[in-house]
Amino acid sequence: MSRYTVDDILKLEPCSPYTRREIRKLWGKRKSLSLASIMKLGIPVADKLWVACYLLDHRSLVAWACDCAERTLPIFEKKYPEDKRPRNAIEVTRAWLAGKATLKEVETAADAADADAAAVPYDAFAANSAAIYAAANSATYATCATYANSAAPAADAAANSATCATYAAYAAYAAPAADAERAWQFERLLEYIRGEVTL
């Protein structure tokens, strides 16, 4: 099990409240912490999700992003029952995880879901419209986490997975239930961290 020092966390370039001094306070007398231990620190759930998106292994991260996106599908498909592009993007990504799809197939599915998301009318003041838009985008970002830029795969996968989760929570917010969705996302992420999910 990997362990992380204060320097390891600083290399991720966390936001301003997490200075070397503050991270040292969180670490206490410990030289390093496991990801599971970091998840127990007294920091906001959003910050725990952020750090986990950088430290969790790539395959688990992609699977978790798919889990988050999948929960938004009923919102999208209620409005567009015939449009299966977001669902297909998630299914192709899961097939890639199982070794049954290529990155090219994932990219094609992501492009289709992205075109779908771009075509959804967005009205920030209309909860239903915002939920549908967020659901379509969530699927796109889950898929994008798979084919992260080879020059910086961890950062790209983390960013895409975090964006996926944010869109999924926003879809729930527009539903409305963002806090509950974020809590579910966090609990699901802990299952991956503890090795309770088989890929």
N, C-alpha and C positions, 0 to 999 in steps of 0.2 A: 504494500500500500504506500503510495507516494505521500511525502510530507513536505510542507511548505514553510519557508522561513519568511521573515519580514521582508527581506530583499526580494524574494520570489513574488510577493504580492505587489511590492512597489514597481516591479518590472511590468506589471499589467497596467500601470498608470491609472490607479483608481482616482475618483473625484477628490476634490480639495479637502474634505474633512478627514480623509484617510492619509495623514502625513506619517512619516516614519515614527514620530513620537506617539501618535494615536494608535498605530498598528502595534507598536511595542507594548502599549498598555493593554491592548486586547490579548496579546500573546502571553502577557504576564512573565513568569520566569521560564516559560517553555521556549526552547530554541526553534521548534518547528511544530506544525499542527497538520493533522490529516484533513482532508476535505470534510469528512464527517464531523470532525471537531470544530472546524470553521463554521459549519452550519449550526452549531450550538452557541455561537457567540451572541452577545447581546447587541446585535445590529439589526436594522430593518430588513424585512423579508426581501424587499426589492434589491438590497445590496447583496444579500446572500445569493439570490438568483444570478446577479451579475457576476460574482466571483465564480460561482459554480459553472457558469457558461464558459469561462476561460479554463477551468481546471479539470472538468469532467472529460473523459475520453470522447473522441469524435463520434464514434458509432452510438454511444449512449446519448450524446447530445442531440444527434439527428433523430433518434427514436423518440426522445422526450419532446422535441419540437413537433414531431408528427402527432404525438399524443395530444399536445396542446391544440394544434390546428384541427385535429379530428373532432374535438368537442364543439367546434364552431360550425361544423357542416350543417347541422339541422337548421341553424339560423339562415344560412345562405340558401339551402335547398328548399326551405319553406317558400321562399320568394321565387326561386328559379329551379323548380323541381326537375326540369329536363336538362339542366346544365350540370354536367358531371366533371368539368375541368378541375375544380379544386379537389374533389374527391379523388380523381385520377392522379393528380400530382402527389397526393399523400400515398396512394396505393403503389405508385411507381417507386417512390422513395423507400417505402417498406420493402418492396421487391429488391431494390438495390442493397438494402441491409441484409437481405437473405441470400444475396449473390445471384439473383435471378433477373437483374436489370443492369444495363450499362449506365455510365455517367451521361452518355449522349441521350439516352432515353429519359433520364431524370431531367436533363436540361430542356429537352423538348416539352416535357410535361410542365416544367416550371414556366417556360415561356407562354404556354397556353393558359395556365392559371394566372399569370401576370397580366396577360391581355384581358382576361376575364375581370380581374380586379380593376384594371384601368377603365373598363367599360361600365362598371357599376356606378350609377349616379350617387354622388356623395353630398349629403346635407348634414353638417355637423349638428344642426338643431333638430333633426328628425331622428329619433332614437333607432327606429327600424332601419332607416337608410344607413346610418352609421354602423349598425351591427352587421349588416350585409356586407358593406365595404370592408370592415375589419375582418370578417370571416374569410373573404376571398383573399385578402392580403396575408392572413395568417398561413394559409395553405402555401402561398408563394414562398414565404420566407422559410417555412419548414423544409421545403424542397431545396431552396438555395443553400441551406446549411450543409447539404450533402456534397455539392461540388464547390467547396470553398476554394478560393484562390490559392494555387499551389505555393505562391511566394509567402503567404502568411495564413496558412490554413486554420490555425487555432483561432486567430483573431477574427477571420471572416466567419467561421462556423459559429463562434461565440456571438458575434454581432447579429448574424441572421437568426440564430436560435432565440436570442433575447428579444429581437424584433418580433418574431413569431409569437412568443409568449405575450408580449405587450399587446399586439393586435388581438390575440385570443381573449385577453383580459378586457380589452376595450370592447370587444364584441359582447362580452358578458355584461359589461358596464352599461352598454346601450340597451341591454336586455331587460333589467339592470341587476348585476350581481358581481361586480369586479372584485371586491374583497374576497368573496367566496371562491372565485375562480383563481385568484392569485394564491390563496391558501391551498387549493387543490394542486396547482402547479408545483408549489413548494413540496407538498407531501409526495407527489409523484416523483419529483426530482430526488428526494431523499431515498426512495426505493431504488433508483438507479445507483446512487452513491453507495448504498449498503449492499449492492449486488443482488437485490431481490428480483430483478427483472432479467429474464433470459432473452438474449438477442439471437 
